[in-house]
């Protein structure tokens, strides 16, 4: 079974540009899941459609331009986004960079640039998701280590450990409640040598 096509959402206030982009994306095998012409509609449809990628025109009608709308979308949904614009001045580029887009295409659009831009944007987004998952895993591991810091009461006779509630437990039981670890039992070389007679039955 072929994988589902990438769902792309187009935010463009010029209908002729939106139609051209939709046709160019379809020719490359991508699915345009929706279009919007202003910020409020873009936010509403992003929430409803959950696209894989957004193409956002910087110059939009309404109280907010594309950069402001993109900032709200990135903050609320984390959706990867590529800017479309005819402007390459330093001020516009600086504002656009602050939103951390995944690409920047200059109008008039070159259809041959769509596929590499989309593939690189989606790859970058996937790498960021993997890094975020790794960061969260490391933070969880550090939190578990933090729980083991400090004095640990251990019975000098039976070697049981007293937990935070005052109950005595085996070391394995104590650690298993605080770490994502499974335990197996065996004997070290010194114990095998020390108890060899017990094993032989003599």
Backbone as ProteinMPNN parsed JSONL, in Angstrom:
{"seq_chain_A": "XXXXXXXXXXXXXXXXXXXXXXXXXXXXXXXXXXXXXXXXXXXXXXXXXXXXXXXXXXXXXXXXXXXXXXXXXXXXXXXXXXXXXXXXXXXXXXXXXXXXXXXXXXXXXXXXXXXXXXXXXXXXXXXXXXXXXXXXXXXXXXXXXXXXXXXXXXXXXXXXXXXXXXXXXXXXXXXXXXXXXXXXXXXXXXXXXXXXXXXXXX", "coords_chain_A": {"N_chain_A": [[0.848, -1.197, 0.0], [0.566, 2.208, -0.891], [2.168, 4.988, 0.752], [0.358, 7.498, 2.613], [-0.378, 10.583, 0.976], [1.531, 13.593, 1.447], [0.032, 16.036, 3.409], [-0.713, 19.296, 2.661], [-1.187, 22.63, 3.643], [-2.329, 25.669, 2.391], [-1.793, 29.054, 2.795], [-2.773, 31.909, 1.515], [-3.514, 35.048, 0.262], [-4.081, 35.885, -2.284], [-6.028, 34.721, -4.777], [-5.324, 33.742, -7.322], [-2.611, 33.096, -7.025], [-2.826, 31.123, -5.069], [-4.25, 29.134, -6.453], [-2.405, 28.53, -8.481], [-0.256, 27.525, -6.935], [-1.475, 25.334, -5.703], [-1.995, 23.695, -7.914], [0.626, 23.23, -8.787], [1.692, 21.842, -6.616], [0.057, 19.575, -6.589], [0.875, 18.45, -8.998], [3.323, 17.514, -8.264], [2.693, 15.442, -6.681], [1.691, 15.927, -4.152], [-0.788, 16.52, -1.598], [-3.139, 19.019, -1.306], [-4.674, 20.055, 1.443], [-6.276, 22.114, 2.178], [-7.112, 25.648, 1.93], [-6.5, 29.058, 2.868], [-7.237, 32.54, 3.359], [-6.7, 34.502, 5.191], [-5.539, 35.41, 8.52], [-7.241, 34.576, 10.843], [-8.825, 32.558, 9.602], [-6.809, 30.845, 8.813], [-5.762, 29.933, 11.275], [-8.023, 28.648, 12.329], [-8.491, 26.579, 10.436], [-6.073, 25.219, 10.533], [-6.183, 24.117, 13.057], [-8.332, 22.442, 12.656], [-7.68, 20.819, 10.401], [-5.085, 19.838, 10.77], [-2.539, 19.832, 9.217], [0.363, 18.435, 7.473], [2.298, 20.186, 6.663], [2.697, 23.703, 6.187], [2.246, 26.239, 3.785], [2.904, 29.548, 3.881], [1.93, 32.743, 3.051], [3.581, 35.802, 3.438], [2.555, 38.424, 3.276], [-0.483, 39.141, 4.224], [-3.998, 39.891, 4.14], [-5.759, 41.732, 6.67], [-5.582, 42.143, 10.327], [-3.216, 40.927, 11.167], [-0.072, 39.996, 9.83], [1.469, 37.436, 7.72], [3.711, 36.506, 9.122], [3.174, 37.023, 11.807], [0.883, 35.444, 12.141], [1.996, 32.969, 11.577], [3.711, 32.685, 13.767], [1.865, 32.308, 15.838], [0.684, 29.908, 15.042], [2.871, 28.158, 15.091], [3.458, 28.235, 17.81], [1.139, 27.159, 18.985], [0.526, 24.768, 17.613], [2.861, 23.675, 16.546], [3.364, 23.087, 13.916], [5.265, 22.44, 10.985], [6.489, 24.988, 8.772], [6.57, 26.899, 5.779], [7.612, 29.892, 4.369], [6.162, 32.132, 1.974], [6.983, 34.709, -0.202], [7.491, 37.922, -1.753], [9.323, 39.54, -0.785], [12.564, 40.304, 0.257], [14.017, 41.857, 1.956], [16.119, 43.004, 4.66], [14.774, 43.527, 7.074], [12.312, 42.132, 6.857], [13.262, 39.512, 6.512], [14.562, 39.182, 8.957], [12.429, 39.295, 10.813], [11.019, 37.068, 9.939], [12.828, 34.977, 10.446], [12.737, 34.853, 13.2], [10.494, 33.377, 13.779], [11.231, 30.886, 13.201], [11.018, 29.38, 10.633], [10.672, 26.603, 8.301], [11.512, 26.854, 5.785], [11.911, 29.11, 2.943], [10.492, 30.593, 0.366], [10.817, 32.507, -2.549], [8.73, 34.676, -4.361], [8.26, 35.312, -7.902], [7.094, 31.947, -7.733], [9.075, 29.039, -8.236], [8.229, 26.075, -9.582], [9.919, 23.806, -9.628], [11.376, 23.999, -7.331], [9.781, 23.252, -5.259], [9.528, 20.499, -4.376], [12.206, 19.801, -3.263], [12.267, 21.736, -1.218], [10.042, 21.054, 0.365], [10.671, 18.397, 1.13], [13.049, 18.778, 2.601], [12.086, 20.434, 4.632], [10.243, 18.75, 5.964], [11.97, 16.732, 6.753], [13.675, 18.105, 8.51], [11.818, 18.784, 10.462], [11.114, 16.243, 11.457], [13.57, 15.438, 12.537], [13.796, 17.294, 14.589], [11.643, 16.522, 16.191], [12.53, 13.997, 17.012], [14.802, 14.73, 18.463], [13.561, 16.17, 20.49], [12.091, 14.154, 21.754], [14.205, 12.586, 22.683], [15.412, 14.399, 24.437], [13.365, 14.676, 26.357], [13.339, 12.072, 27.321], [15.873, 11.908, 28.484], [15.623, 13.867, 30.444], [13.678, 12.683, 32.051], [15.124, 10.477, 32.949], [17.133, 11.772, 34.413], [15.558, 12.897, 36.378], [14.789, 10.611, 37.744], [17.253, 9.8, 38.729], [17.734, 11.897, 40.463], [15.986, 11.249, 42.496], [17.334, 9.326, 43.875], [19.359, 10.463, 45.212], [21.151, 11.521, 48.17], [21.071, 10.363, 51.641], [20.772, 6.868, 52.092], [19.001, 4.685, 53.912], [20.154, 1.587, 55.036], [19.75, -1.673, 56.19], [22.044, -3.068, 58.395], [22.208, -5.744, 58.855], [20.377, -7.465, 57.304], [20.439, -6.174, 54.909], [18.317, -4.812, 53.784], [16.433, -2.034, 52.469], [15.27, 1.103, 53.589], [12.378, 2.78, 52.622], [10.931, 5.947, 51.454], [8.574, 6.107, 52.867], [9.037, 4.807, 55.192], [9.006, 2.061, 55.143], [10.529, -1.183, 54.951], [12.37, -2.606, 52.34], [13.545, -4.799, 49.717], [16.682, -4.199, 48.057], [16.453, -4.425, 45.297], [13.694, -4.167, 44.972], [13.303, -1.575, 45.923], [14.787, -0.03, 44.059], [13.536, -0.704, 41.658], [11.12, 0.587, 41.807], [11.81, 3.138, 41.326], [13.415, 3.365, 39.103], [13.478, 2.617, 35.609], [14.059, -0.273, 35.317], [14.796, -3.719, 34.979], [15.556, -6.593, 36.936], [17.898, -9.278, 37.188], [19.132, -12.29, 38.702], [22.209, -13.623, 39.8], [25.439, -15.074, 40.504], [28.453, -13.734, 41.713], [31.966, -14.267, 40.915], [33.487, -14.534, 43.264], [31.613, -15.292, 45.216], [30.737, -17.711, 44.165], [33.068, -19.226, 44.406], [33.395, -19.157, 47.169], [31.177, -20.552, 48.089], [31.363, -23.028, 46.966], [31.552, -25.623, 48.049], [29.011, -25.945, 49.13], [27.494, -26.173, 46.847], [28.443, -28.544, 45.767], [27.613, -30.406, 47.542], [29.146, -31.681, 49.394]], "CA_chain_A": [[0.0, 0.0, 0.0], [1.356, 3.434, -0.961], [1.977, 5.841, 1.915], [-0.559, 8.615, 2.412], [0.322, 11.773, 0.482], [1.766, 14.671, 2.407], [-1.05, 17.014, 3.407], [-0.18, 20.66, 2.733], [-2.178, 23.7, 3.812], [-1.844, 26.882, 1.729], [-2.355, 30.32, 3.292], [-2.428, 32.874, 0.459], [-4.693, 35.899, 0.077], [-4.319, 36.082, -3.712], [-6.596, 33.463, -5.248], [-4.572, 33.239, -8.477], [-1.39, 32.48, -6.491], [-3.221, 29.896, -4.378], [-4.595, 28.144, -7.479], [-1.153, 28.121, -9.123], [0.509, 26.706, -6.001], [-2.186, 24.077, -5.513], [-1.765, 22.881, -9.103], [2.036, 22.835, -8.804], [1.877, 20.821, -5.578], [-0.599, 18.358, -7.046], [1.716, 17.879, -10.045], [4.449, 16.859, -7.596], [2.181, 14.314, -5.913], [1.29, 16.325, -2.807], [-2.209, 16.78, -1.416], [-3.481, 20.286, -0.66], [-5.824, 19.714, 2.279], [-7.114, 23.283, 2.366], [-6.516, 26.96, 1.683], [-7.052, 30.152, 3.66], [-6.825, 33.826, 2.829], [-6.361, 35.433, 6.262], [-5.05, 34.805, 9.751], [-8.238, 33.819, 11.615], [-9.184, 31.342, 8.883], [-5.636, 29.96, 8.841], [-5.713, 29.316, 12.596], [-9.16, 27.736, 12.474], [-8.32, 25.401, 9.596], [-4.926, 24.45, 11.033], [-6.698, 23.344, 14.196], [-9.27, 21.436, 12.154], [-7.11, 19.926, 9.391], [-3.817, 19.274, 11.226], [-1.731, 19.511, 8.038], [1.756, 18.046, 7.692], [3.149, 21.336, 6.334], [1.949, 24.902, 5.785], [2.855, 27.296, 2.98], [2.324, 30.775, 4.425], [2.287, 34.019, 2.441], [3.894, 36.777, 4.486], [1.66, 39.571, 3.174], [-1.882, 38.734, 4.288], [-4.976, 40.901, 4.546], [-6.197, 41.573, 8.054], [-4.786, 42.816, 11.357], [-1.935, 40.258, 11.35], [0.526, 39.493, 8.597], [1.777, 36.017, 7.747], [4.719, 36.19, 10.137], [2.487, 36.984, 13.096], [0.02, 34.26, 12.145], [2.886, 31.804, 11.659], [4.171, 32.573, 15.147], [0.786, 31.735, 16.645], [0.523, 28.508, 14.637], [4.03, 27.393, 15.587], [3.357, 28.136, 19.267], [-0.001, 26.344, 19.4], [0.461, 23.454, 16.973], [4.188, 23.172, 16.199], [3.349, 22.628, 12.524], [6.332, 23.011, 10.158], [5.929, 26.049, 7.953], [7.434, 27.506, 4.771], [7.112, 31.214, 3.986], [6.118, 32.568, 0.576], [7.024, 36.164, -0.212], [8.27, 38.612, -2.771], [10.187, 40.468, -0.058], [13.809, 39.72, 0.774], [14.751, 42.889, 2.692], [16.686, 42.544, 5.929], [13.776, 43.581, 8.15], [11.378, 41.023, 6.68], [13.983, 38.267, 6.787], [14.817, 39.108, 10.396], [11.17, 38.934, 11.473], [10.675, 35.699, 9.549], [13.731, 34.051, 11.137], [12.342, 34.742, 14.605], [9.434, 32.375, 13.874], [11.893, 29.616, 12.906], [10.358, 28.63, 9.559], [11.412, 25.461, 7.762], [11.891, 27.185, 4.422], [11.596, 30.481, 2.533], [10.431, 30.612, -1.089], [10.608, 33.854, -3.069], [7.865, 34.794, -5.521], [7.369, 34.268, -8.405], [7.532, 30.623, -7.334], [9.607, 28.084, -9.202], [7.7, 24.759, -9.204], [10.978, 22.808, -9.433], [11.931, 24.141, -5.982], [8.819, 22.822, -4.256], [9.841, 19.195, -3.78], [13.33, 19.836, -2.31], [11.91, 22.552, -0.053], [9.128, 20.273, 1.202], [11.367, 17.248, 1.711], [13.979, 19.263, 3.623], [11.303, 20.938, 5.762], [9.704, 17.617, 6.713], [13.101, 16.038, 7.39], [14.098, 18.921, 9.654], [10.787, 18.661, 11.499], [11.23, 14.915, 12.048], [14.773, 15.437, 13.367], [13.491, 18.06, 15.791], [10.783, 15.693, 17.029], [13.351, 12.956, 17.619], [15.626, 15.37, 19.494], [12.69, 16.506, 21.613], [11.798, 12.904, 22.459], [15.424, 12.201, 23.396], [15.57, 15.337, 25.547], [12.397, 14.322, 27.385], [13.779, 10.818, 27.922], [17.011, 12.212, 29.351], [15.12, 14.601, 31.6], [13.016, 11.71, 32.921], [16.178, 9.687, 33.585], [17.775, 12.614, 35.423], [14.622, 13.03, 37.495], [14.873, 9.373, 38.517], [18.516, 9.822, 39.455], [17.587, 12.852, 41.559], [15.276, 10.596, 43.595], [18.234, 8.423, 44.577], [20.399, 11.212, 45.896], [20.994, 11.668, 49.599], [21.347, 9.193, 52.454], [19.898, 5.723, 51.864], [19.096, 3.792, 55.082], [20.298, 0.178, 54.701], [19.911, -2.511, 57.378], [23.386, -3.649, 58.428], [22.14, -7.206, 58.992], [19.728, -8.134, 56.165], [20.708, -5.354, 53.727], [17.122, -4.209, 53.221], [16.478, -0.578, 52.338], [14.064, 1.771, 54.069], [11.925, 3.748, 51.624], [10.529, 7.265, 51.946], [7.421, 5.957, 53.753], [9.458, 4.108, 56.386], [8.907, 0.615, 54.993], [11.767, -1.841, 54.54], [12.205, -3.324, 51.082], [14.814, -5.248, 49.148], [17.304, -3.188, 47.215], [15.873, -4.532, 43.963], [12.357, -3.593, 45.018], [13.437, -0.129, 46.083], [15.248, 0.579, 42.817], [12.582, -0.925, 40.572], [10.054, 1.574, 41.928], [12.339, 4.456, 40.984], [14.117, 3.302, 37.824], [12.877, 1.719, 34.619], [15.064, -1.324, 35.211], [14.445, -5.059, 35.421], [16.714, -7.208, 37.57], [18.094, -10.726, 37.188], [20.041, -12.663, 39.776], [23.271, -14.574, 39.543], [26.468, -15.042, 41.558], [29.764, -13.294, 41.271], [32.992, -15.307, 41.003], [33.914, -14.702, 44.648], [30.598, -16.06, 45.941], [30.766, -19.077, 43.655], [34.228, -19.882, 45.015], [33.186, -19.259, 48.603], [30.128, -21.516, 48.415], [31.526, -24.184, 46.071], [31.244, -26.842, 48.788], [27.557, -26.052, 49.264], [26.969, -26.61, 45.563], [28.843, -29.929, 45.507], [26.918, -31.268, 48.485], [30.109, -32.348, 50.295]], "C_chain_A": [[0.883, 1.246, 0.0], [1.112, 4.274, 0.281], [1.032, 6.983, 1.593], [0.209, 9.829, 1.908], [0.485, 12.816, 1.578], [0.648, 15.703, 2.281], [-0.521, 18.421, 3.643], [-1.326, 21.664, 2.774], [-1.582, 24.988, 3.26], [-2.563, 28.093, 2.298], [-1.867, 31.416, 2.359], [-3.66, 33.707, 0.156], [-4.975, 36.241, -1.386], [-4.783, 34.75, -4.316], [-5.826, 32.883, -6.425], [-3.29, 32.547, -8.035], [-1.719, 31.156, -5.815], [-3.543, 28.79, -5.375], [-3.341, 27.622, -8.162], [-0.365, 27.178, -8.221], [-0.157, 25.347, -5.794], [-1.955, 23.142, -6.698], [-0.328, 22.374, -9.154], [2.314, 21.738, -7.782], [1.241, 19.492, -5.997], [0.228, 17.666, -8.124], [2.91, 17.139, -9.464], [3.997, 15.702, -6.704], [1.774, 14.644, -4.492], [-0.202, 16.635, -2.769], [-2.403, 18.109, -0.699], [-4.775, 20.057, 0.123], [-6.743, 20.896, 2.515], [-6.364, 24.559, 2.047], [-7.21, 27.983, 2.58], [-6.497, 31.456, 3.129], [-6.454, 34.832, 3.909], [-5.987, 34.668, 7.523], [-6.074, 34.005, 10.529], [-8.645, 32.512, 10.934], [-8.031, 30.338, 8.901], [-5.534, 29.231, 10.178], [-6.831, 28.288, 12.773], [-8.945, 26.45, 11.685], [-7.096, 24.58, 10.002], [-5.362, 23.575, 12.187], [-7.581, 22.2, 13.706], [-8.594, 20.388, 11.279], [-5.836, 19.219, 9.845], [-2.919, 18.882, 10.051], [-0.313, 19.095, 8.415], [2.703, 19.236, 7.498], [2.265, 22.491, 5.896], [2.816, 25.781, 4.906], [2.144, 28.588, 3.352], [2.844, 32.004, 3.684], [2.524, 35.045, 3.549], [2.917, 37.951, 4.466], [0.21, 39.097, 3.092], [-2.761, 39.934, 4.616], [-5.376, 40.654, 5.991], [-5.255, 42.226, 9.036], [-3.406, 42.198, 11.564], [-1.384, 39.797, 10.007], [0.904, 38.026, 8.774], [2.784, 35.623, 8.809], [4.071, 36.095, 11.51], [1.589, 35.749, 13.215], [0.865, 32.992, 12.285], [3.398, 31.607, 13.075], [3.121, 31.946, 16.044], [0.583, 30.251, 16.317], [1.654, 27.659, 15.185], [3.912, 27.194, 17.095], [2.258, 27.177, 19.696], [0.056, 24.921, 18.867], [1.832, 22.846, 16.656], [4.296, 22.687, 14.765], [4.51, 23.244, 11.738], [5.748, 23.937, 9.096], [6.986, 26.614, 7.005], [6.822, 28.843, 4.361], [7.163, 31.399, 2.474], [6.114, 34.086, 0.575], [7.803, 36.694, -1.401], [9.294, 39.531, -2.123], [11.405, 39.735, 0.509], [14.638, 40.76, 1.52], [15.139, 42.369, 4.069], [15.649, 42.529, 7.045], [12.807, 42.405, 8.061], [12.038, 39.689, 6.998], [14.23, 38.09, 8.286], [13.57, 38.706, 11.164], [10.791, 37.485, 11.168], [11.545, 34.694, 10.287], [13.301, 33.821, 12.579], [11.266, 33.681, 14.817], [9.979, 30.975, 13.634], [11.149, 28.802, 11.847], [11.252, 27.495, 9.071], [11.812, 25.695, 6.313], [11.405, 28.581, 4.076], [11.656, 30.508, 1.01], [10.058, 32.008, -1.572], [9.722, 33.796, -4.305], [8.565, 35.592, -6.629], [7.955, 32.877, -8.15], [8.034, 29.804, -8.515], [9.114, 26.691, -8.808], [8.78, 23.721, -8.942], [11.592, 22.878, -8.042], [11.003, 23.592, -4.897], [9.219, 21.517, -3.579], [11.048, 19.258, -2.838], [13.026, 20.658, -1.064], [11.023, 21.771, 0.904], [9.864, 19.134, 1.885], [12.332, 17.678, 2.808], [13.229, 19.767, 4.846], [10.771, 19.788, 6.617], [10.809, 16.835, 7.413], [13.57, 16.805, 8.629], [13.1, 18.798, 10.804], [10.888, 17.312, 12.209], [12.453, 14.834, 12.96], [14.528, 16.199, 14.67], [12.6, 17.268, 16.736], [11.589, 14.599, 17.723], [14.245, 13.538, 18.711], [14.802, 15.72, 20.715], [12.371, 15.269, 22.438], [13.009, 12.45, 23.261], [15.647, 13.101, 24.601], [14.617, 14.988, 26.692], [12.793, 13.028, 28.084], [14.939, 11.052, 28.882], [16.57, 12.959, 30.601], [14.424, 13.659, 32.583], [14.05, 10.863, 33.658], [16.877, 10.484, 34.679], [16.868, 12.794, 36.632], [14.648, 11.787, 38.364], [16.156, 9.321, 39.336], [18.436, 10.756, 40.647], [16.912, 12.197, 42.764], [16.195, 9.707, 44.42], [19.34, 9.148, 45.33], [20.103, 11.3, 47.387], [21.322, 10.385, 50.333], [20.309, 8.1, 52.2], [20.033, 4.771, 53.05], [19.111, 2.321, 54.651], [20.51, -0.6, 55.998], [21.273, -3.196, 57.328], [23.355, -5.166, 58.479], [21.572, -7.872, 57.729], [19.887, -7.379, 54.847], [19.442, -4.807, 53.07], [17.212, -2.683, 53.29], [15.169, 0.012, 52.828], [13.644, 2.843, 53.076], [11.454, 5.035, 52.281], [9.35, 7.195, 52.915], [7.759, 5.181, 55.029], [9.361, 2.603, 56.323], [10.235, 0.04, 54.493], [11.499, -2.712, 53.314], [13.569, -3.84, 50.627], [15.389, -4.136, 48.289], [16.705, -3.205, 45.818], [14.486, -3.895, 43.916], [12.389, -2.078, 45.108], [13.794, 0.546, 44.765], [14.233, 0.436, 41.693], [11.425, 0.061, 40.617], [10.503, 2.954, 41.459], [13.063, 4.499, 39.652], [13.401, 2.335, 36.895], [13.859, 0.594, 34.327], [14.491, -2.638, 35.701], [15.711, -5.744, 35.934], [16.7, -8.729, 37.374], [19.117, -11.043, 38.26], [21.032, -13.725, 39.309], [24.251, -14.527, 40.7], [27.778, -14.589, 40.962], [30.788, -14.421, 41.497], [33.4, -15.588, 42.454], [32.909, -15.533, 45.448], [30.544, -17.507, 45.463], [31.895, -19.857, 44.305], [33.993, -20.117, 46.506], [32.194, -20.346, 48.957], [30.212, -22.76, 47.53], [31.169, -25.485, 46.771], [29.743, -27.059, 48.943], [26.937, -26.582, 47.98], [27.262, -28.086, 45.323], [28.145, -30.918, 46.443], [27.854, -31.982, 49.446], [30.334, -31.511, 51.541]], "O_chain_A": [[1.828, 1.344, 0.782], [0.004, 4.29, 0.816], [0.915, 7.393, 0.439], [1.326, 10.085, 2.358], [-0.318, 12.903, 2.507], [0.354, 16.184, 1.187], [0.051, 18.708, 4.694], [-2.301, 21.551, 2.032], [-0.463, 25.361, 3.614], [-3.793, 28.157, 2.287], [-0.701, 31.807, 2.399], [-4.72, 33.17, -0.167], [-6.013, 36.83, -1.689], [-4.027, 33.779, -4.359], [-5.682, 31.665, -6.527], [-2.916, 31.521, -8.603], [-0.986, 30.178, -5.964], [-3.157, 27.639, -5.172], [-3.215, 26.421, -8.4], [0.138, 26.152, -8.679], [0.525, 24.326, -5.718], [-1.743, 21.943, -6.515], [-0.086, 21.224, -9.52], [3.082, 20.814, -8.05], [1.815, 18.423, -5.786], [0.284, 16.437, -8.169], [3.45, 16.235, -10.101], [4.818, 15.059, -6.05], [1.532, 13.735, -3.697], [-0.801, 16.973, -3.79], [-1.885, 18.302, 0.401], [-5.842, 19.886, -0.467], [-7.863, 20.724, 2.996], [-5.141, 24.559, 1.91], [-8.354, 27.795, 2.994], [-5.425, 31.488, 2.525], [-5.945, 35.908, 3.595], [-6.103, 33.444, 7.586], [-5.811, 32.847, 10.856], [-8.795, 31.483, 11.594], [-8.252, 29.13, 8.992], [-5.249, 28.034, 10.207], [-6.608, 27.198, 13.301], [-9.185, 25.357, 12.197], [-7.092, 23.361, 9.829], [-4.955, 22.417, 12.283], [-7.573, 21.113, 14.284], [-8.893, 19.2, 11.395], [-5.531, 18.125, 9.368], [-2.574, 17.709, 9.91], [0.155, 19.363, 9.521], [3.777, 19.284, 8.097], [1.207, 22.281, 5.303], [3.975, 26.044, 5.226], [0.934, 28.716, 3.165], [4.045, 32.277, 3.685], [1.738, 35.134, 4.492], [2.495, 38.422, 5.522], [-0.266, 38.703, 2.027], [-2.326, 40.872, 5.284], [-5.339, 39.523, 6.476], [-4.241, 42.8, 8.641], [-2.509, 42.865, 12.081], [-2.114, 39.281, 9.16], [0.69, 37.443, 9.837], [2.718, 34.516, 9.343], [4.381, 35.192, 12.288], [1.545, 35.098, 14.258], [0.503, 32.066, 13.011], [3.507, 30.472, 13.537], [3.448, 31.14, 16.915], [0.339, 29.44, 17.211], [1.421, 26.559, 15.688], [4.225, 26.12, 17.607], [2.427, 26.45, 20.676], [-0.313, 23.976, 19.563], [1.948, 21.628, 16.512], [5.223, 21.95, 14.43], [4.722, 24.454, 11.815], [4.653, 23.702, 8.586], [8.146, 26.784, 7.38], [5.635, 28.909, 4.042], [8.061, 30.905, 1.793], [5.314, 34.696, 1.285], [8.653, 36.011, -1.973], [10.045, 40.219, -2.814], [11.282, 38.691, 1.15], [15.841, 40.57, 1.701], [14.554, 41.41, 4.573], [15.643, 41.618, 7.873], [12.513, 41.759, 9.067], [11.452, 38.84, 7.669], [14.12, 36.984, 8.815], [13.637, 37.872, 12.067], [10.301, 36.767, 12.04], [11.046, 33.654, 10.715], [13.477, 32.729, 13.119], [11.139, 33.141, 15.916], [9.273, 29.987, 13.838], [10.702, 27.686, 12.111], [12.439, 27.441, 9.392], [12.394, 24.812, 5.683], [10.601, 29.17, 4.798], [12.739, 30.453, 0.428], [9.111, 32.617, -1.076], [9.935, 32.97, -5.192], [9.383, 36.461, -6.33], [9.153, 32.655, -8.327], [7.5, 29.865, -9.622], [9.549, 26.17, -7.781], [8.583, 22.834, -8.112], [12.254, 21.935, -7.609], [11.405, 23.481, -3.739], [9.248, 21.435, -2.351], [10.935, 18.806, -1.699], [13.479, 20.316, 0.028], [11.225, 21.816, 2.117], [9.702, 18.923, 3.087], [12.426, 17.014, 3.84], [13.674, 19.559, 5.975], [10.837, 19.84, 7.846], [10.62, 16.335, 8.522], [13.83, 16.206, 9.673], [13.487, 18.716, 11.969], [10.76, 17.247, 13.432], [12.389, 14.234, 14.032], [15.002, 15.791, 15.73], [12.778, 17.331, 17.952], [11.355, 14.307, 18.896], [14.429, 12.921, 19.76], [15.271, 15.588, 21.846], [12.377, 15.317, 23.668], [12.866, 11.982, 24.391], [16.029, 12.625, 25.67], [15.012, 15.001, 27.858], [12.609, 12.892, 29.294], [14.985, 10.467, 29.964], [17.086, 12.713, 31.691], [14.558, 13.812, 33.797], [13.886, 10.563, 34.841], [17.18, 9.949, 35.745], [17.337, 12.84, 37.769], [14.541, 11.883, 39.587], [16.16, 8.864, 40.479], [18.986, 10.469, 41.711], [17.213, 12.533, 43.909], [15.863, 9.369, 45.556], [20.158, 8.523, 46.004], [18.956, 11.171, 47.814], [21.795, 9.423, 49.728], [19.113, 8.379, 52.106], [21.064, 4.113, 53.192], [18.188, 1.862, 53.979], [21.353, -0.228, 56.814], [21.614, -3.832, 56.331], [24.358, -5.816, 58.182], [22.217, -8.746, 57.149], [19.513, -7.887, 53.79], [19.485, -4.382, 51.916], [17.978, -2.128, 54.078], [14.092, -0.504, 52.529], [14.44, 3.714, 52.722], [11.558, 5.204, 53.496], [9.142, 8.12, 53.7], [6.88, 4.924, 55.852], [9.601, 1.923, 57.321], [10.961, 0.675, 53.728], [10.521, -3.458, 53.267], [14.61, -3.377, 51.094], [14.667, -3.241, 47.849], [16.474, -2.155, 45.217], [14.14, -3.186, 42.971], [11.607, -1.386, 44.457], [13.197, 1.555, 44.39], [14.081, 1.338, 40.869], [10.813, 0.346, 39.589], [9.676, 3.834, 41.222], [13.302, 5.585, 39.123], [12.797, 1.359, 37.339], [14.422, 0.513, 33.235], [13.786, -2.68, 36.71], [16.805, -5.501, 35.425], [15.649, -9.37, 37.391], [19.88, -10.173, 38.679], [20.698, -14.606, 38.516], [23.931, -13.998, 41.764], [28.164, -14.995, 39.866], [30.503, -15.401, 42.184], [33.63, -16.738, 42.827], [33.298, -16.374, 46.258], [30.33, -18.421, 46.26], [31.715, -21.006, 44.708], [34.357, -21.167, 47.036], [32.329, -20.999, 49.992], [29.218, -23.469, 47.369], [30.554, -26.363, 46.166], [29.256, -28.189, 48.898], [25.974, -27.348, 48.016], [26.441, -28.801, 44.749], [28.093, -32.117, 46.168], [27.403, -32.809, 50.238], [31.107, -31.902, 52.416]]}, "name": "protein", "num_of_chains": 1, "seq": "XXXXXXXXXXXXXXXXXXXXXXXXXXXXXXXXXXXXXXXXXXXXXXXXXXXXXXXXXXXXXXXXXXXXXXXXXXXXXXXXXXXXXXXXXXXXXXXXXXXXXXXXXXXXXXXXXXXXXXXXXXXXXXXXXXXXXXXXXXXXXXXXXXXXXXXXXXXXXXXXXXXXXXXXXXXXXXXXXXXXXXXXXXXXXXXXXXXXXXXXXX"}
